[in-house]
Amino acid sequence: MISTKHYHPLELIHYEAYKNQKDAKRREMYLKTSRGKTTLKTMLLEFFKSASVDLAKMGTGLYPSKDNF
């Protein structure tokens, strides 16, 4: 995995593309409002909940389990 900083790998979890700058700017302005921030937080929480469930099913989580000691 490529990283931008030594020992700091990043994974893209959300991406939005727009055909023109006007639409992109409108979305950016929305995400900066309180309602937009709430929407973004909800999306991120749902992603991390599903990601942790997927990791648990694979037997690898963000934290070591008792079985690994």
C-alpha positions in Angstrom: 0.0 0.0 0.0 1.3 3.4 -0.9 1.5 6.0 1.8 2.0 9.8 1.9 4.1 9.6 5.1 6.4 7.0 6.4 4.4 4.5 8.6 1.2 6.3 7.8 -0.7 4.4 5.0 -4.0 6.0 3.9 -7.0 4.3 2.4 -9.5 6.1 0.3 -13.0 5.5 1.8 -15.1 8.1 -0.1 -14.8 9.8 -3.4 -17.2 12.1 -5.3 -16.7 13.2 -8.9 -18.6 16.0 -10.7 -18.7 17.0 -14.4 -18.4 20.7 -13.7 -16.9 23.0 -11.1 -20.3 24.5 -10.2 -21.8 21.2 -9.0 -18.6 20.4 -7.1 -18.6 23.8 -5.4 -22.3 23.4 -4.5 -21.6 20.0 -2.9 -18.6 21.4 -1.0 -20.7 24.3 0.4 -23.4 21.8 1.5 -20.9 19.7 3.3 -19.7 22.7 5.2 -23.2 23.4 6.6 -24.3 21.8 9.9 -26.7 19.5 8.0 -23.9 18.5 5.5 -21.5 17.8 8.4 -24.2 15.6 10.0 -24.7 13.8 6.7 -21.0 13.2 6.3 -20.5 12.0 9.9 -23.4 9.5 9.4 -21.8 8.2 6.2 -18.5 7.8 7.9 -20.0 6.1 10.9 -21.9 3.6 8.7 -18.7 2.9 6.8 -16.6 2.2 9.9 -19.3 0.1 11.4 -19.5 -2.1 8.3 -15.7 -2.2 8.0 -15.3 -3.4 11.6 -17.9 -6.1 11.0 -16.1 -7.2 7.8 -12.7 -7.2 9.7 -14.2 -9.2 12.6 -15.6 -11.8 10.1 -12.1 -12.2 8.6 -10.6 -12.6 12.1 -8.6 -9.4 12.0 -9.7 -6.3 13.8 -8.4 -3.0 14.6 -7.4 -4.3 18.1 -5.9 -7.7 18.9 -8.3 -10.2 20.2 -7.8 -12.3 23.3 -6.9 -15.3 21.1 -3.8 -13.5 19.7 -2.1 -13.4 23.1 
